[in-house]
């Protein structure tokens, strides 16, 4: 129970030229924790609201457990939604707020009491049941909103940025609790956030969206290790992946990534993936994450060291790591190092890449060359 299928779903708001959601095509499995992530305005909430029945679908079909639900009203969908602003009724007590959905569905009074108390216990808000929302902290309000959704025991939970009004510490804590709750309840959950860290830590699968279009659907690790295109590569990970424009060229049977300042032989494995000579002289963008940039105090001996001379611009300490910002001509590169490292602003240094970790993207389409081959 709780499986969902979007079959080529489009949403075009009245009077808008472009669809807000453009050919959303995806199946969500029973019990899955799916996260929709992307910058503001990319169509996450619209997708969620179509699933909740709060927004009409322009074309395409939506199914829940194999049943066509495009025209099923929100109250008849076995779904509960948690909003960013909690949407609690100020005049009702916490108990009444949690009980509301059950009351509307004409659940027996005795059963309502049992369920509200059970949910309050899970969420550790039993001592707050008589209070009004105005007497609660942000985190407590969030729990009540969650409690209201859980008490209904729906097949599917929909959550639209439910943690964004909490401070950083409470957000991290509630995030962990939500993950636990979801794995205990084993209910399909579709969760919307613009925060890539939240997406990476919570989702069993993540959907990255941009301009209404799905960019990639993958588990967190795969999204990080094998981004399908430049957008995903830049969106997931902080500080973001370094991007360096250049071209692929073939010399004496070896493929190189080259630009005015560097010429790096590509690993044989990557060469195999890139295929024949048609790849030579192709314009590409090399992507490398800060943890895969190697630093050296000076340019190593030998012409083919693979290192490039640079100047340290700035050092950023996060406690566990430090990030060194380098400039080589107009090329900017961020490298992660350990906090003990001695690199200081305005000093000379050199950087190289862990070549088995680099990504290559087609310059014009942005598509990963690895992906193109697959
Ligand atoms: P997100 O949740 O990713 O921030 P939304 O789904 O809210 O994005 O919005 C997607 C696009 O649809 C945006 O360009 C937004 O301006 C537009 N949009 C959202 N709601 C409406 C509406 N009621 N009428 C017209 N355009 C809308």
Boltz pocket constraint, residues with backbone or C-beta under 6 A from the ligand:
constraints:
  - pocket:
      binder: B
      contacts: [[A, 13], [A, 14], [A, 16], [A, 20], [A, 38], [A, 39], [A, 40], [A, 41], [A, 42], [A, 43], [A, 44], [A, 45], [A, 46], [A, 47]]
      max_distance: 6.0
